Amino acid sequence: MSTYAIIGDAAGRVNILDSKNWTIFCVINCHLRHISGLEILKEGFVTVSEDSYINIWKLGGLPTLQA
């Protein structure tokens, strides 16, 4: 089973990395500004940004996430 790291960046993107080999699994353009908060949920994650938005993301095709 693969495990993943979810990383928010200053450009408003979320990068999902396969933590076995640290390759980028996918990049999501989430926000227009810096991601200031990220919370992992069982079936996805929440992002908060300096663009004043909160986004809730559900991930399909990945195993259940663990916080």
C-alpha positions as CSV (number, residue, x, y, z in Angstrom):
1,M,0.0,0.0,0.0
2,S,1.3,3.4,-0.9
3,T,1.4,6.3,1.5
4,Y,1.2,9.9,0.5
5,A,2.4,13.3,1.7
6,I,0.2,16.3,1.0
7,I,2.1,19.6,0.9
8,G,0.7,23.1,0.3
9,D,2.9,25.8,-1.2
10,A,3.2,29.5,-1.6
11,A,1.8,29.5,-5.1
12,G,-1.6,28.1,-3.9
13,R,-0.9,24.5,-5.1
14,V,-1.2,21.2,-3.3
15,N,1.4,18.6,-4.2
16,I,0.6,15.0,-3.4
17,L,3.7,12.9,-3.2
18,D,4.2,9.2,-3.1
19,S,6.2,8.9,0.1
20,K,7.8,5.6,-0.9
21,N,10.0,7.2,-3.6
22,W,9.1,10.9,-3.1
23,T,7.8,11.4,-6.6
24,I,5.0,13.8,-7.4
25,F,1.7,11.9,-7.7
26,C,-0.3,14.9,-8.6
27,V,-0.5,18.7,-8.3
28,I,-3.8,20.6,-7.7
29,N,-4.1,24.3,-8.3
30,C,-6.2,25.1,-5.2
31,H,-5.9,28.8,-4.5
32,L,-4.8,32.1,-5.9
33,R,-2.5,32.9,-3.0
34,H,-0.4,31.2,-0.3
35,I,-1.9,28.1,1.4
36,S,-1.9,29.0,5.1
37,G,-3.5,25.9,6.5
38,L,-4.1,22.2,5.5
39,E,-6.0,19.6,7.5
40,I,-6.1,15.9,6.6
41,L,-9.4,14.1,6.7
42,K,-10.2,10.4,6.3
43,E,-11.3,10.8,2.7
44,G,-9.6,14.1,1.7
45,F,-8.3,17.3,3.0
46,V,-9.2,21.0,3.7
47,T,-7.1,23.9,2.5
48,V,-7.2,27.5,3.8
49,S,-5.5,30.4,1.9
50,E,-4.6,34.0,2.1
51,D,-7.1,34.4,-0.8
52,S,-9.9,34.2,1.8
53,Y,-11.2,30.8,0.7
54,I,-11.6,27.5,2.4
55,N,-11.7,24.5,0.1
56,I,-12.8,20.9,1.0
57,W,-11.3,18.2,-1.2
58,K,-12.4,14.7,-1.5
59,L,-9.8,12.3,-3.0
60,G,-11.0,9.3,-5.1
61,G,-8.6,6.5,-6.0
62,L,-6.3,6.9,-3.1
63,P,-6.4,4.8,0.0
64,T,-7.9,6.3,3.2
65,L,-5.7,9.1,4.5
66,Q,-4.4,9.1,8.0
67,A,-3.8,12.3,9.9
